[in-house]
Amino acid sequence: MALRIHEASILLFIIPTLVTPAALNHEDYPADEGDQTSSNDNLIFDDYRGKGCVDDSGFVYKLGERFFPGHSNCPCVCTEDGPVCDQPECPKIHPKCTKVEHNGCCPECKEVKNFCEYHGKNYKILEEFKPSPCEWCRCEPSNEVHCVVADCAVPECVNPVYEPEQCCPVCKNGPNCFAGTTIIPAGIEVKVDDCNICHCHNGDWWKPAQCSKRECQGKQAL
């Protein structure tokens, strides 16, 4: 009876030695390695440099393959040095564009204001208007206002008057000119003093009057 107890104690002593950590094969427990990797909080990714390209979503493309990376809508080609993307010369967006879409390689204007703004007022496309008596304007389809300014002829008088809602000045008293500081009507001779008779130039109303001296009334009094 004592012999059996001794043999049992020997067996119990031998069994633990068979399952010591040193006797375990590391490859038998791959989960332990995964736990150690996750504990470092470092994710290990494959290195595709020189082999392929990876877009923002994690998709891998072969060398020479054309693809659209997430950060750009322009097509790229996968090379050994990384993606080489097209860089086209995109048309300029209209300054009055109210809606721009970036779905394609170049941004596109989808909506432009359908009116023109001029001096604080809005006008419809192709609408004609007169902001002043001498201006004629039109709202163009490009949302720009084009204006034409009237060219007034030289008035035939030295005292023209600007009437409301009229572009060019008018000579309310007809053509005239200056004889010294006196305004005389055109077409007739005017005796401006005791010795001088004046008349306006024909057609050149802005020039001083032509005057000629006559016999002065003062000499007869002497």
Buried (B, 14 or more C-beta within 10 A) or exposed (E): EEEEEEEEEEEEEEEEEEEEEEEEEEEEEEEEEEEEEEEEEEEEEEEBEEEBBBBEEEEBBEEEEEBBBEEBBBBBBBEEEEBEBEEEEEEEEEEBBEEEEEEEBEBBBEEBEEBBBBEEEEBEBEEEBEBEBBEBBBBEEEBEBEBEEEEEEEBBBBEBEEEEEEBBBEBEEEBBBBBEEEBBBBEEBBEBBEBBBBBBEEEEBEEBBBBEEEEEEEEEEE
